[in-house]
Amino acid sequence: MIIMGIESSCDETGVALFDSKRGLLENSIYSQTKIHEPFGGIVPELASRDHIAILLPMIKKLLDNQNISLSDLSGIAYTAGPGLIGSLMVGGTIAHALSFGSNLPVIPIHHMEAHLLSPMLERDPPRFPFLALLVSGGHTMIVEVKEFGKYSILGSSLDDAAGEAFDKVARLLSLPQPGGPNIEKLALKGDPLKYNFPRPLKNRGFDFSFSGLKTAVRLTVEKEFKANKDVERIELIRSDIAASFEHAVVDTLVSKCIFALTEKSHERIIIAGGVGANKKLRLNLKLASEKIDRDVFYPRTDFCTDNGAMVAYTGYRRYTQRKKASSPILIKPRWKIDELGFSS
């Protein structure tokens, strides 16, 4: 069984092929970073137009590389939500058009479920049940995963998600987007203990809040930049702020994960999503988990960003469970992961 996965929920275009016997055959990702960079954020209309331009050529190249035709596929999986409605429509429309022309079933995929299952593509995948820290774009949540398809949200972001906070702080520091990797790079030059930024809700339940942290950073930037005019001094301040901010976010995420592991008596946790590529987050959670004898699993960094591989794998799992396709096109820009079932 070979499933093709199509990812077009935001500003990455991804296509991949997953074989039930051989595993992942190929994964191709195209990033729109350079297109949106001049605007300081993602422009939805430009995102959807670029998906239209690049998706079909990527699919053709993917199939040609593997010497596979549409008739060799068992189904086509696409990201149905959550995400930008225009971008989602591009992937959904193309998936259904290819389905119509080749009589293939179509499998709509929840973007966050795909991220949640991305560690399953590794050689040492986690066993069910486990907890999942999902930190992707506008989402930050801790999910209890009892088994495939059975998810319960323990906590989520009440305002800004971690990824959004990274992007907004990057703008304050005049860094290009995406904010996460650029702040991580600048933070290497700074002192993470220079500024004691707040950790909102750190010791209160499972929910997250990063708007207060973002505001504290903004006030610090305004104060320090006003008091210092020397270029070298400003550069050092930027590095210290980036390092201290990153330290506060990582500390908050790790603390919440350890609290969830102990409160819910789980043996393992996974991290997935764009912020999950942060090296300090991976290291600190690993060290903290080892202290309480828990295991941590991560997807490779290529699978932290939006990608077709996770969509193809999730499509395979969904198809084998329910053996039916969706019709008409299913697009859900807002879609909670605990609403998932096998009937839609």
Secondary structure, DSSP 8 states (H G I E B T S, - for coil): -EEEEEE-SSSEEEEEEEETTTEEEEEEEEE-HHHHGGGTS--HHHHHHHHHHHHHHHHHHHHHHTT--GGG-SEEEEEEESS-HHHHHHHHHHHHHHHHHHT--EEEEEHHHHHHHGGGGSSS---SSEEEEEEETTEEEEEEEEETTEEEEEEEBSSS-HHHHHHHHHHHTT--SSHHHHHHHHHTTS-TTSS----TTTTSSS-B--HHHHHHHHHHHHHHHHH---HHHHHHHHHHHHHHHHHHHHHHHHHHHHHHHHHHT-SEEEEESGGGG-HHHHHHHHHHHHHTT-EEE---GGGTSS-HHHHHHHHHHHHHHH-----S----SS--GGG--S--
